[in-house]
Amino acid sequence: MMPHRAGFGLLATAAAAAAGWYFWQARDVPHFGFLLDDAIYFSSAKAWAQGDGHKIPGLPGEPWQTKYPFGYPWLLQWIWRAWPEFPANLALAAVVGAVLYAVQSAVTAQWNRWIAAAAAVNPVSLFYGASLMSETAGMCVLMAVFALSARFPAVAGAVAGLAVLIRSASLGLLVAGPVWYLFQRRWRDAARFTVSMLPAVLLWQWWSGARNPRDPSIQMSFYTDYSGYLAASFDPAGILGVVQSNLETALLSAGSLLWFDAGDSITVSYRKTMLALLAVYGIVRWTQREGLSLYTVFAAVYLAMLLPWNFSPNERFLLPLLPLLLRGIWECGEAVARAMLGLWRRAGVADRVVSGAVLGGMAAAGCFWAAGTAESLTGYFPSILAQQRERGRIQQNALDWARTRLPQDAIAVAYQESRFALFTGRHAIGMPLPPQLGYARKPDPVQAYFSQVKETARRHGARYLYMTPWDYELDLRDGERIAWSRRITEDPRWRLLHESAGIRIFELLP
């Protein structure tokens, strides 16, 4: 017992030290706006703090925020109330993120403390935890639902409703919860869970539906309407291709969560796929032995939601399943280790050679995983922070120019529209790449879409364009981005107002 406790103590200490070190590296949140949604959340939090309610103050017309629920921005508003100066208050946001990450680890530990320690040093989880994204807060509440579900169905349902108000992806609990209770023939508990969860779900659906701006443009629907954006970009003829693409991406992303590697070589992709399949196999084994869990049912419902969805299920979207995936890998590893130890106890030399080779291979794989995780936490992700910190420094001159020289009522088209609005105090609208174009990856339709930047600007009353050299680097190939930039530069209707360090501000002439 004592060695077991000592081993966990060492692992927990190492995990806490690694997580703390990474949060210290990101204490100034240099990647603010890099993921786009974080700036939207923080912008809505500012509106809450100013008494304007759940709005997107950076967009033209300052519409109600009817896409993302109000739970997480409501929480972030207290940062603005305690420290209204931006961007200085990002330092306080980093502290809040670290606290939420610690809570996430503690809640996960109620389910399995060993897996919680392993999840705490996961590079992807740490990256999003040190951002102002809603994943960490949502995970705290989601794991609380799983911890409460067996004994307190009514309380678990109420917490599940809170989970939906923080991250709408938790809506799958409305199906998973009743199904799990009914599978156990706990009819009354299924009713208690559902009745407790429904008020929050219905409140959000009513509130967002009543305030939805119903803007038909695909740009505004991206910010304000999940279902409308899905309908605007949905192609029934291509749904099978979307499901197939999403399934392949989900397997690779699950494997990447378990053993992060930014590479995309055939060897790395094969390893990621095999890890994902082993995790699924382990989850099945664990379920057969321990019984069906609410977490497993939720995972199935959640994946069923992701596969036909018009966003590629990358590592971010699979983060809610990280502890379960780790549990599956643990199950596989434990089963193989026990089988090999049993084989070792046999007297035959051949048996011991085979078992020793397998156990040695497992130990080597564990060492390589630890080395890869350490490299990601000390090399790859800190390099992203350093890159974004430098880009923020480069942009500052242009943002200061926009804040002091553009009219107070100016509206601009900008890739990181909410970040631009927070730094300049001017409204902005983005041009997110429609999902069907991202799946098709055909250059002509993509260029045709971005050639409509003038029409998009006029539709939303924008007269200015804020352009950086790294716009759309997560969405477009280098050649596509260069072609778009050249088209703007060569168009006489866009007049260059300001340029510094490759950052350009244009005015759209009448």
Backbone torsions as a table, in degrees:
resi	resn	phi	psi	omega
1	MET	NA	-44.0	-178.0
2	MET	-64.1	-45.3	176.6
3	PRO	-60.3	-35.7	179.4
4	HIS	-63.1	-45.7	179.5
5	ARG	-67.5	-38.9	179.4
6	ALA	-65.2	-39.7	178.3
7	GLY	-62.3	-42.9	178.4
8	PHE	-67.1	-37.4	178.9
9	GLY	-61.1	-42.1	177.5
10	LEU	-65.0	-43.0	179.5
11	LEU	-64.2	-44.1	179.9
12	ALA	-63.4	-40.3	179.2
13	THR	-64.6	-43.5	178.8
14	ALA	-64.3	-40.6	179.5
15	ALA	-64.6	-43.3	179.8
16	ALA	-64.8	-39.1	179.7
17	ALA	-66.4	-42.8	-179.8
18	ALA	-65.3	-44.5	179.8
19	ALA	-64.9	-43.0	179.0
20	GLY	-62.4	-40.8	178.4
21	TRP	-62.3	-42.6	-178.2
22	TYR	-67.2	-42.0	178.9
23	PHE	-63.9	-31.7	176.4
24	TRP	-66.3	-39.7	177.9
25	GLN	-62.7	-30.6	-177.1
26	ALA	-102.9	21.8	-171.8
27	ARG	-64.1	-22.4	178.2
28	ASP	-98.6	6.1	179.9
29	VAL	46.1	59.6	-177.0
30	PRO	-67.0	-20.6	-178.3
31	HIS	-92.3	17.7	178.3
32	PHE	-58.7	126.3	-178.9
33	GLY	91.8	-15.2	-179.2
34	PHE	-60.8	-36.9	-178.7
35	LEU	-94.4	3.3	175.9
36	LEU	69.4	-55.9	-174.9
37	ASP	-64.0	-32.3	-178.6
38	ASP	-60.7	-39.6	178.8
39	ALA	-69.7	-33.0	176.5
40	ILE	-65.1	-45.7	177.6
41	TYR	-58.5	-46.4	-175.4
42	PHE	-70.6	-31.9	176.0
43	SER	-65.9	-44.2	177.2
44	SER	-64.6	-35.1	176.9
45	ALA	-62.3	-37.3	177.0
46	LYS	-63.0	-41.1	178.1
47	ALA	-61.8	-41.3	176.6
48	TRP	-59.7	-47.0	-176.8
49	ALA	-63.7	-30.6	179.9
50	GLN	-85.2	-0.4	178.5
51	GLY	84.8	13.0	-178.9
52	ASP	-90.0	-8.4	179.3
53	GLY	86.6	-164.5	-172.4
54	HIS	-83.5	82.7	-177.4
55	LYS	-124.9	173.4	172.4
56	ILE	-114.7	87.4	-170.9
57	PRO	-67.1	-18.0	-178.7
58	GLY	-80.8	-18.1	-178.3
59	LEU	-82.8	155.3	174.7
60	PRO	-58.2	132.5	-179.1
61	GLY	81.9	-6.9	179.5
62	GLU	44.9	63.8	-176.9
63	PRO	-71.8	163.2	172.6
64	TRP	-64.3	145.2	177.2
65	GLN	-83.6	92.6	-176.4
66	THR	-104.3	10.3	176.7
67	LYS	-100.1	-55.3	180.0
68	TYR	-94.2	130.9	179.1
69	PRO	-59.1	164.3	-169.6
70	PHE	-89.1	-2.3	-175.9
71	GLY	-61.4	-49.8	-175.9
72	TYR	-72.3	-46.6	175.2
73	PRO	-60.1	-34.5	177.2
74	TRP	-61.7	-38.9	177.4
75	LEU	-66.7	-43.3	-178.3
76	LEU	-68.5	-20.0	-177.6
77	GLN	-59.8	-27.7	-177.3
78	TRP	-69.5	-21.0	172.7
79	ILE	-67.1	-45.0	178.5
80	TRP	-64.5	-37.6	-179.5
81	ARG	-68.7	-37.1	-179.5
82	ALA	-77.9	-30.4	-175.0
83	TRP	-148.3	87.6	-173.1
84	PRO	-72.7	-14.1	-175.3
85	GLU	-78.3	120.7	176.1
86	PHE	-106.6	139.0	7.7
87	PRO	-93.2	10.8	-178.3
88	ALA	-59.8	-33.3	-176.9
89	ASN	-71.5	-5.4	173.9
90	LEU	-63.9	-26.7	177.0
91	ALA	-64.0	-40.3	176.8
92	LEU	-69.0	-35.7	176.9
93	ALA	-61.8	-36.0	178.1
94	ALA	-65.2	-38.5	177.4
95	VAL	-65.1	-43.5	177.8
96	VAL	-60.9	-40.8	178.3
97	GLY	-61.6	-40.8	178.8
98	ALA	-65.4	-40.3	178.4
99	VAL	-64.3	-44.9	178.1
100	LEU	-61.4	-36.9	179.5
101	TYR	-66.3	-38.5	177.2
102	ALA	-65.4	-40.5	177.3
103	VAL	-63.7	-41.9	178.1
104	GLN	-57.7	-44.9	180.0
105	SER	-65.2	-39.4	-179.8
106	ALA	-66.5	-42.3	179.9
107	VAL	-67.3	-40.3	178.4
108	THR	-64.5	-33.1	-179.7
109	ALA	-64.8	-25.5	176.0
110	GLN	-64.4	-24.6	178.7
111	TRP	-88.7	-48.6	177.4
112	ASN	-160.5	111.0	-172.3
113	ARG	-71.4	-31.7	178.9
114	TRP	-67.1	-43.1	179.3
115	ILE	-68.5	-35.2	178.1
116	ALA	-61.2	-40.6	178.8
117	ALA	-66.1	-40.6	178.5
118	ALA	-66.4	-39.9	179.7
119	ALA	-67.0	-30.3	-176.9
120	ALA	-66.0	-26.4	179.8
121	VAL	-101.3	9.9	178.2
122	ASN	-65.9	124.4	-174.4
123	PRO	-60.8	-40.5	-179.1
124	VAL	-67.5	-43.2	178.9
125	SER	-61.4	-40.6	178.5
126	LEU	-66.5	-39.1	-179.9
127	PHE	-60.9	-46.2	179.5
128	TYR	-74.1	-30.2	176.7
129	GLY	-65.6	-33.7	178.8
130	ALA	-86.0	2.3	173.0
131	SER	-99.7	174.5	177.4
132	LEU	-94.4	35.0	178.9
133	MET	-84.6	164.1	-175.0
134	SER	-88.5	-0.8	-174.4
135	GLU	-59.3	-44.7	-176.2
136	THR	-67.1	-46.9	178.5
137	ALA	-61.7	-41.5	178.2
138	GLY	-63.6	-37.8	179.9
139	MET	-67.1	-37.2	177.8
140	CYS	-56.1	-48.0	-176.3
141	VAL	-73.3	-38.7	-179.0
142	LEU	-61.4	-46.5	179.6
143	MET	-66.9	-30.0	175.7
144	ALA	-65.3	-37.4	176.9
145	VAL	-60.2	-45.7	-179.1
146	PHE	-65.0	-36.0	-179.3
147	ALA	-70.5	-31.1	-176.4
148	LEU	-91.2	-18.1	-166.9
149	SER	-62.1	-36.4	-174.5
150	ALA	-68.5	-40.8	-172.6
151	ARG	-105.5	-25.9	-173.9
152	PHE	-130.1	74.2	-175.1
153	PRO	-61.7	-37.7	-179.4
154	ALA	-67.4	-43.2	178.4
155	VAL	-65.7	-41.6	178.8
156	ALA	-60.6	-38.9	178.1
157	GLY	-64.7	-40.8	178.9
158	ALA	-65.2	-40.8	177.9
159	VAL	-67.3	-34.6	176.1
160	ALA	-63.2	-37.7	174.7
161	GLY	-62.7	-39.6	176.1
162	LEU	-64.0	-37.1	178.4
163	ALA	-60.7	-38.8	178.1
164	VAL	-66.2	-36.3	179.5
165	LEU	-72.7	-13.0	175.4
166	ILE	-97.5	-44.8	177.6
167	ARG	-140.0	118.9	-176.5
168	SER	-64.7	-17.6	176.9
169	ALA	-62.6	-21.2	178.0
170	SER	-71.6	-2.2	179.5
171	LEU	-58.4	-24.1	177.5
172	GLY	-59.0	-20.6	177.3
173	LEU	-63.6	-26.3	-179.8
174	LEU	-65.7	-25.1	174.6
175	VAL	-95.0	-45.6	-174.8
176	ALA	-64.4	-40.7	-177.9
177	GLY	-60.4	-59.0	178.8
178	PRO	-58.2	-40.2	179.5
179	VAL	-60.5	-42.9	-179.0
180	TRP	-64.5	-45.7	178.7
181	TYR	-65.1	-41.3	179.5
182	LEU	-65.9	-34.3	177.3
183	PHE	-61.3	-31.4	177.9
184	GLN	-91.6	4.6	-178.5
185	ARG	61.1	35.1	175.5
186	ARG	-101.2	73.6	-171.6
187	TRP	-61.1	-45.5	-177.5
188	ARG	-67.5	-37.7	178.7
189	ASP	-66.1	-35.4	175.8
190	ALA	-61.4	-41.2	179.3
191	ALA	-68.0	-41.5	-179.7
192	ARG	-62.0	-45.4	179.9
193	PHE	-60.6	-47.6	-176.4
194	THR	-65.5	-45.9	-178.8
195	VAL	-63.9	-34.8	180.0
196	SER	-73.5	-31.2	-176.9
197	MET	-83.9	-32.6	-171.6
198	LEU	-59.3	-40.7	-177.0
199	PRO	-54.6	-44.5	-179.7
200	ALA	-65.7	-40.0	-180.0
201	VAL	-64.9	-47.1	-178.9
202	LEU	-66.7	-36.8	177.9
203	LEU	-59.8	-47.8	-178.9
204	TRP	-66.0	-42.9	-179.7
205	GLN	-62.8	-42.3	179.2
206	TRP	-66.9	-46.7	-175.5
207	TRP	-64.8	-48.0	-177.7
208	SER	-68.8	-37.0	178.8
209	GLY	-66.0	-37.0	-178.6
210	ALA	-72.7	-23.6	-175.2
211	ARG	-111.6	3.2	179.8
212	ASN	-62.2	127.1	-176.8
213	PRO	-69.5	-13.9	179.8
214	ARG	54.2	36.1	176.6
215	ASP	-73.5	123.1	-176.1
216	PRO	-72.7	-13.7	-177.9
217	SER	-68.7	141.9	-178.7
218	ILE	-68.1	-25.1	178.9
219	GLN	-68.0	-50.8	-177.2
220	MET	-70.0	-35.0	179.2
221	SER	-65.7	-27.3	176.0
222	PHE	-58.6	-37.6	-176.2
223	TYR	-87.8	-21.3	-168.1
224	THR	-125.5	-5.2	-170.2
225	ASP	-153.0	99.7	178.3
226	TYR	-59.0	-54.4	-175.8
227	SER	-66.6	-38.7	179.0
228	GLY	-66.0	-39.2	178.7
229	TYR	-67.8	-37.8	177.1
230	LEU	-64.1	-44.0	-179.7
231	ALA	-65.6	-37.8	-177.7
232	ALA	-69.6	-25.2	-176.5
233	SER	-113.5	10.1	-176.2
234	PHE	-85.8	133.5	178.4
235	ASP	-122.7	101.3	-177.4
236	PRO	-56.2	-35.1	-178.2
237	ALA	-67.8	-23.8	-177.1
238	GLY	-104.8	12.3	-174.5
239	ILE	-63.8	-37.8	179.9
240	LEU	-65.2	-37.7	176.7
241	GLY	-65.5	-37.7	177.9
242	VAL	-64.1	-46.1	-179.7
243	VAL	-61.5	-44.0	179.8
244	GLN	-63.3	-45.4	179.2
245	SER	-63.0	-42.9	-179.4
246	ASN	-66.9	-35.3	178.0
247	LEU	-65.1	-43.8	178.1
248	GLU	-62.8	-43.2	179.6
249	THR	-65.4	-39.5	180.0
250	ALA	-62.1	-41.3	178.2
251	LEU	-63.5	-46.3	179.4
252	LEU	-64.8	-39.8	-178.6
253	SER	-68.5	-38.9	177.6
254	ALA	-62.8	-43.9	176.9
255	GLY	-65.1	-35.6	178.9
256	SER	-67.9	-34.9	175.6
257	LEU	-63.5	-40.8	-177.2
258	LEU	-72.6	-34.2	179.2
259	TRP	-147.0	92.6	-171.2
260	PHE	-70.5	134.3	174.5
261	ASP	-152.6	121.3	-177.5
262	ALA	-72.6	-10.3	-178.9
263	GLY	-72.4	160.4	179.7
264	ASP	-131.1	26.9	178.0
265	SER	-68.5	167.8	-179.8
266	ILE	-62.0	-40.6	-179.5
267	THR	-63.7	-46.0	-180.0
268	VAL	-64.8	-42.9	179.5
269	SER	-63.4	-39.5	178.2
270	TYR	-63.9	-43.2	179.0
271	ARG	-62.9	-43.1	179.1
272	LYS	-61.8	-44.1	-179.4
273	THR	-63.8	-43.7	179.9
274	MET	-64.2	-40.6	177.2
275	LEU	-61.3	-43.1	179.2
276	ALA	-62.5	-44.4	179.9
277	LEU	-66.0	-38.7	176.5
278	LEU	-64.3	-38.3	178.0
279	ALA	-63.6	-43.7	178.2
280	VAL	-61.6	-43.9	178.5
281	TYR	-60.7	-42.6	179.1
282	GLY	-65.0	-37.8	177.6
283	ILE	-63.4	-40.1	178.1
284	VAL	-63.8	-45.1	178.2
285	ARG	-60.5	-46.0	-179.6
286	TRP	-62.3	-40.9	179.0
287	THR	-65.2	-40.3	178.4
288	GLN	-63.3	-34.2	-178.6
289	ARG	-84.3	-43.6	-173.8
290	GLU	-97.1	-14.5	-176.1
291	GLY	98.3	162.1	-177.3
292	LEU	-69.7	130.4	178.9
293	SER	-105.8	157.8	176.0
294	LEU	-62.5	-35.5	179.3
295	TYR	-60.6	-42.6	-179.8
296	THR	-65.6	-42.2	178.8
297	VAL	-64.4	-42.5	178.1
298	PHE	-61.1	-41.7	179.4
299	ALA	-59.0	-42.2	179.7
300	ALA	-64.8	-43.6	179.3
301	VAL	-66.3	-41.7	-178.7
302	TYR	-62.4	-44.1	177.7
303	LEU	-65.0	-37.4	176.9
304	ALA	-62.7	-29.7	176.1
305	MET	-75.2	-37.2	-174.5
306	LEU	-73.9	-35.9	-171.1
307	LEU	-61.4	-44.8	178.6
308	PRO	-89.7	2.6	-175.6
309	TRP	-72.3	153.3	-174.7
310	ASN	-89.8	26.8	171.6
311	PHE	-129.8	137.4	-178.5
312	SER	-68.5	127.2	-175.7
313	PRO	-76.5	78.8	179.4
314	ASN	-78.6	-170.7	-175.9
315	GLU	-57.9	-35.2	-179.1
316	ARG	-58.9	-45.4	-175.6
317	PHE	-73.6	-19.7	179.0
318	LEU	-95.0	-0.5	179.2
319	LEU	-55.9	-37.6	177.9
320	PRO	-59.6	-18.6	-178.0
321	LEU	-99.7	2.8	-175.0
322	LEU	-57.3	-51.2	179.3
323	PRO	-59.1	-37.3	179.5
324	LEU	-68.1	-40.5	176.7
325	LEU	-63.1	-41.1	176.3
326	LEU	-63.3	-37.4	177.7
327	ARG	-63.5	-38.3	178.4
328	GLY	-65.1	-43.4	178.0
329	ILE	-65.0	-41.0	177.3
330	TRP	-58.4	-44.0	-179.4
331	GLU	-61.2	-45.3	179.1
332	CYS	-63.0	-47.7	-179.0
333	GLY	-61.9	-41.5	179.9
334	GLU	-65.5	-40.9	179.9
335	ALA	-64.0	-44.7	179.9
336	VAL	-66.3	-41.6	-179.2
337	ALA	-62.5	-43.0	179.2
338	ARG	-64.4	-41.0	179.4
339	ALA	-64.0	-41.2	-178.9
340	MET	-71.5	-34.5	176.3
341	LEU	-66.9	-37.7	175.1
342	GLY	-64.0	-39.2	178.0
343	LEU	-66.7	-36.2	-180.0
344	TRP	-63.8	-34.9	-178.0
345	ARG	-68.9	-16.2	174.4
346	ARG	-72.0	149.7	-170.7
347	ALA	-75.5	-18.6	-173.6
348	GLY	-65.7	139.3	179.0
349	VAL	-64.7	-42.1	-179.1
350	ALA	-61.0	-39.7	179.0
351	ASP	-62.4	-42.1	-178.5
352	ARG	-70.7	-34.2	176.7
353	VAL	-62.7	-46.7	-179.3
354	VAL	-64.5	-49.6	-177.8
355	SER	-64.2	-39.7	178.5
356	GLY	-63.8	-39.0	179.0
357	ALA	-65.2	-41.9	-179.3
358	VAL	-67.5	-46.5	179.4
359	LEU	-63.7	-38.3	176.6
360	GLY	-64.9	-39.1	176.7
361	GLY	-63.8	-39.5	177.9
362	MET	-65.1	-41.4	178.3
363	ALA	-64.2	-40.9	178.7
364	ALA	-64.4	-41.5	178.3
365	ALA	-61.4	-39.6	177.3
366	GLY	-63.1	-39.2	178.5
367	CYS	-67.1	-41.5	178.3
368	PHE	-64.7	-39.0	177.5
369	TRP	-62.2	-46.1	179.8
370	ALA	-61.3	-41.1	179.0
371	ALA	-66.0	-41.5	178.8
372	GLY	-65.0	-40.5	177.7
373	THR	-63.9	-43.1	178.7
374	ALA	-63.0	-40.5	179.1
375	GLU	-64.6	-39.8	179.6
376	SER	-64.9	-40.0	-177.1
377	LEU	-76.9	-25.2	-178.3
378	THR	-107.1	-14.2	-176.8
379	GLY	-121.3	-68.8	-170.7
380	TYR	-63.1	-56.3	-176.1
381	PHE	-71.1	-38.9	171.9
382	PRO	-60.3	-30.2	176.9
383	SER	-67.2	-34.0	175.2
384	ILE	-64.6	-43.5	178.1
385	LEU	-60.4	-43.7	179.7
386	ALA	-64.8	-40.5	178.7
387	GLN	-62.5	-46.4	-179.0
388	GLN	-68.9	-32.5	176.2
389	ARG	-63.7	-42.4	178.8
390	GLU	-67.3	-40.4	178.6
391	ARG	-65.0	-37.5	176.1
392	GLY	-61.9	-40.3	178.0
393	ARG	-64.4	-41.0	-179.2
394	ILE	-65.1	-38.0	-176.4
395	GLN	-75.3	-19.2	-168.7
396	GLN	-58.0	-38.7	-178.8
397	ASN	-63.1	-44.3	179.7
398	ALA	-67.3	-39.1	178.7
399	LEU	-66.2	-39.4	176.3
400	ASP	-62.9	-39.7	178.6
401	TRP	-62.9	-44.4	180.0
402	ALA	-64.2	-38.2	-178.6
403	ARG	-68.5	-32.4	-175.2
404	THR	-99.3	-21.4	-172.5
405	ARG	-110.5	-27.2	179.7
406	LEU	-78.4	148.0	178.4
407	PRO	-58.9	153.7	-178.9
408	GLN	-59.6	-32.9	-177.9
409	ASP	-95.3	16.1	-177.3
410	ALA	-66.6	146.4	174.4
411	ILE	-127.0	132.6	-177.7
412	ALA	-123.0	156.6	167.9
413	VAL	-94.9	125.6	-177.4
414	ALA	-147.4	143.6	179.6
415	TYR	-64.0	-52.8	175.6
416	GLN	-94.7	71.4	-168.7
417	GLU	-62.4	-43.0	-177.7
418	SER	-71.2	-35.7	175.2
419	ARG	-64.0	-44.8	177.6
420	PHE	-58.4	-44.3	-177.8
421	ALA	-65.1	-40.2	-179.7
422	LEU	-67.2	-37.6	-178.0
423	PHE	-78.5	-27.5	-173.6
424	THR	-110.4	-19.2	-174.7
425	GLY	74.9	13.9	178.7
426	ARG	-112.8	149.5	179.7
427	HIS	-73.7	154.3	-180.0
428	ALA	-152.6	153.8	176.7
429	ILE	-129.0	140.3	178.7
430	GLY	-99.0	172.1	174.6
431	MET	-125.5	74.2	-179.9
432	PRO	-63.8	144.5	-179.7
433	LEU	-70.1	121.8	178.1
434	PRO	-58.8	137.6	-174.5
435	PRO	-57.1	-38.8	-176.9
436	GLN	-62.9	-29.1	176.4
437	LEU	-73.8	-35.0	178.0
438	GLY	-66.6	-37.1	179.0
439	TYR	-72.2	-39.7	-177.1
440	ALA	-71.0	-37.6	180.0
441	ARG	54.9	39.2	175.0
442	LYS	-99.8	126.7	-171.6
443	PRO	-64.5	-37.1	-175.3
444	ASP	-62.5	-50.4	178.2
445	PRO	-62.0	-35.4	179.1
446	VAL	-63.9	-46.5	179.2
447	GLN	-66.7	-34.6	177.5
448	ALA	-63.6	-39.3	178.9
449	TYR	-64.4	-48.2	-177.1
450	PHE	-74.6	-16.5	174.3
451	SER	-71.7	-11.2	179.3
452	GLN	-89.8	18.3	-176.6
453	VAL	-61.0	-34.3	178.7
454	LYS	-65.9	-43.6	179.6
455	GLU	-64.2	-39.4	178.0
456	THR	-64.0	-42.5	179.2
457	ALA	-61.1	-47.1	-178.1
458	ARG	-66.7	-36.8	-179.8
459	ARG	-59.4	-36.4	-175.3
460	HIS	-105.2	13.5	175.9
461	GLY	73.6	22.0	-178.2
462	ALA	-89.6	138.6	178.4
463	ARG	-115.0	-5.2	-172.6
464	TYR	-129.5	158.0	178.3
465	LEU	-133.0	125.3	177.6
466	TYR	-106.5	117.6	-172.4
467	MET	-126.7	132.3	175.2
468	THR	-119.4	161.0	-178.5
469	PRO	-66.8	-16.1	-175.6
470	TRP	-111.8	16.3	174.4
471	ASP	-58.4	137.1	174.7
472	TYR	63.3	23.1	179.9
473	GLU	-67.4	-21.4	177.0
474	LEU	-85.7	-9.7	-173.4
475	ASP	-116.4	-34.7	-171.5
476	LEU	-118.7	156.7	172.5
477	ARG	-73.6	161.3	-177.7
478	ASP	-58.4	-42.3	-179.8
479	GLY	-63.1	-37.6	179.1
480	GLU	-67.5	-39.6	179.1
481	ARG	-68.3	-38.9	178.8
482	ILE	-65.3	-41.3	179.7
483	ALA	-63.4	-41.3	179.1
484	TRP	-64.8	-44.5	179.7
485	SER	-62.3	-40.8	179.6
486	ARG	-65.6	-37.1	-179.6
487	ARG	-63.4	-40.2	178.5
488	ILE	-66.6	-45.1	-176.5
489	THR	-63.3	-36.7	-176.5
490	GLU	-87.4	-6.4	-179.7
491	ASP	-83.1	118.8	-177.2
492	PRO	-67.5	-15.1	179.0
493	ARG	-77.5	-11.4	173.7
494	TRP	-103.9	112.2	-178.8
495	ARG	-97.8	125.8	-178.9
496	LEU	-71.9	123.5	178.5
497	LEU	-100.4	-37.0	-174.7
498	HIS	-152.6	142.1	175.4
499	GLU	-145.7	132.4	176.3
500	SER	-154.7	125.2	177.2
501	ALA	53.3	37.5	178.1
502	GLY	84.8	-3.8	176.7
503	ILE	-90.9	127.4	-175.5
504	ARG	-125.2	142.9	175.8
505	ILE	-122.3	121.0	-178.6
506	PHE	-110.1	156.6	171.3
507	GLU	-116.0	134.8	177.8
508	LEU	-85.6	116.9	-178.2
509	LEU	-75.8	152.9	178.8
510	PRO	-60.6	NA	NA
